[in-house]
Amino acid sequence: MSATDFESRLKAALAPVEPPEDLANRLERTLVSLTAIAADELESWEISSMRDPRNWARPVAATVIGATAGTALVVLRVRGRHKRRKDQSSGMLDLAERTVRDLADEARRLLPRSD
């Protein structure tokens, strides 16, 4: 194998690959589903059963999965709107403020209301 052959094979192997068109939508649906399943799991547990530490695994796992999926969902949605925010911003500080505001708004939309 010559050096040029190796180089061409390496370039072919490292060529960028475009993700599928619907990847973001599929990922968002999966994250929404995981968040809802974790919330349902937590709602089904009764406080009285939590006295025994052997019963803690499922609620802890549901909390971790729900929090992780929820955070990823917020980041995914905010990241999807980054270009529009960047175009509307007058500078880096304004962009940072808009991003933080968008993160807070999206997190509020995702969290359940306690009325």
N, C-alpha and C positions, 0 to 999 in steps of 0.2 A: 504494500500500500504506500503510495507516494504521499508527500506532504500536501500537495494540492488536492488530491483525492480526499485525504483526511479532512482538510479544511472545508471542502465543499459539502462533505457529509455532516460536518459539525454545523455549518450554516443552515443546512436543511433541517437538522434536528432542533435547532434553536430558533427557528422562524416563528414569529408571533402567530398565535391562533386566536381568532375572533370567537368570543363566547356566543352561544345561541341567542337569538333575538329575545326570547321570552324568559331568559334566565332570571332577570330581576323580578319579574312577576311571579315566577314559580317560587323563588326564594322568599318573597314577601308572603305568599299564601302559606308556605310551610311555617314561617315564623309566627304568623297570626294563629295558625292551627295549634302550634306548640304552646303559645301563650294562653289560648283558650282552654286547652286540655289541662295545663298546669293550674289555672284558676279554678276549673271545675273540681280537680283533685283536692285542692285546698279547701274549697267550700264544702266538700263532702265529709271532711274530718271534724270530729267533735272534740272539744277541749277536754272532756273527761277521759278520753282514751289516750291523751298525751301524757298522763301521769307515768305510764310505763315507757322507759327509754327505748324498748324494743319497737315501739310504734312510731318512732321519730324518723325513720329512714324515708318513708314515702313523702311525708310533708316537706322534709328538708330537700329531697330530690326535686319535688314539684316547685319549691321556692327557687332553687338554683336554676332549674330549667326555665321557669317562667321569667325570672329576672334577666337571664342571659338572652333568651329569645326576644323579650321586650326591648332590651337595650339594643340588640342588633337590628330590630325592626325600626326603632327610632333613628338610629344611625343611617340605615339604608334609605329611609324616606328623606332625611335631611340631606344626605349626600346626593340624592337624585335631584334635588332642587338647588344645588350649589351653583350651577352655571347661571341660572336666572338671578340668584342673589348677588353673584359677582358682577353681573352686568348692571344691576341696579345700584350697587355700592359706589360711593365716591372715593373710597380709600380702604386701606387694610383695616383700620379701626372700625369703620362703618361695616365692613364685611364681617368682622368678628362679632360685633354687636348683633347684626342681623342673624348670624348663625346661632349664637347663644339664644336669642329670642325664638328662633325656629325650633331649636332643640327643646326648649321649655314648652312651647305650644304643642309640639308633637307628643311629648311625654304626658302632658295633661290630657290629650285626646285618648291616649292609650290606657291611662290609669282608670280604674273603675271609680265612679262617683259614689261618695258616701253621703247620701241625703238623709 
